[in-house]
């Protein structure tokens, strides 16, 4: 049975034009096969609606899933002002995309709508790919709902436009901020995930003494800005403004788990507020013990290998078609002028399987169908798409 995973990339000054060029490059490789699913990553320099217009003009009724990112990449290269488009084809592969524009306003209702769609699906979903707003909305209800289904789950939190308080999604030929897009895969599709990160504890740890929703307001009775002043020597008031606010993600918090569990769950700050609190995209409960973390480029490269090995192992006997890599935007600052090493290392590890990806504000990963999907930060999530023979 013929199956193909082909892609095109293009860059320029006009989002619609770049999207059309990238899409045409992919479609030209399909031959007589009909597209089943299209995945697109759009650089934040482009207007998302214009890019979607260009994509839809060539893809027609092909289900479209994707999001805006600070930078997309394909195989061993990354470019600003670019669009990357993946097209999957195969008569025994099934896909549809659901679009939920109200995710940021009512995440609970979005979770209910998604679960209704999945339960009504005539074909048992083999996997679900999620793309969600990276700044607003709460993924917890969605994760809880999906825990009821024994299906693979992977995806990311969009990053494009986050500095202005919005991130942009696309699904079902629609687009906008504050949404959630779900690609539901059936037929012979198979999907597996791997995740790892390259951050370590500095040894400094604190108790969250005050927190409200996604704001951490006090650590050991002091504002986070005061704590960062003590740790790094820069005045507390400077952390809410450039350049320090642009670097705050380099110093995330590692949350301790249950007693005896050595693993820290890394949670990333989106920014330092002017009142000295940390704005997170995932809540940290009061009473949690958190460690101040630092990144290590060498450990991040090792994390790529670990995530890839987990994804390959999880796919079992299915044939891998393409790998989607979702890398935390903190890696861009950590690697500075060496960012090309990231896609190059991913492609080297994955071998002949093409690798496409984006820099994100979080990774959505379900390592086993017996566990709940998690929203993770600071690392790399590899979603490996394949098909049963």
Buried (B, 14 or more C-beta within 10 A) or exposed (E): EEBBBBBBBBBBEBBBBBBBBBBBBBBEBBEEBEBBBBBBBBBBBBBBBBBBBBBBEBBEEBBBBBBBBBBBBBBBEBBEBBBBBBBBBBEBBBBBBBBBBBBBEBBEEBBBBBBEBBEEBEEEBBBBBBBBBBBBBBBBBBBBBBBEBEBBBBBBBBBBBBBEEBBBBBBBBBBBBBBBBBBBBBBBBBBBBBBBBBBBBEEEBBBBBBBEEBBBBBBEEBBBBBBBBEEEEEEBEBBBEEEBBEBBBBBBBBBBEEEEEEEBBBBBBBBBBEEBBBBBBBBBEBEBBBBBBBBBBEBBBBBBBBBBBBBBEBBEEBEBBBBBBBBBBBBBBBBEEEBEBBBBBBBBBBEEBBBBBBBBBBBBBBBEEEEBBBBBBBBBBBBBBBBBE
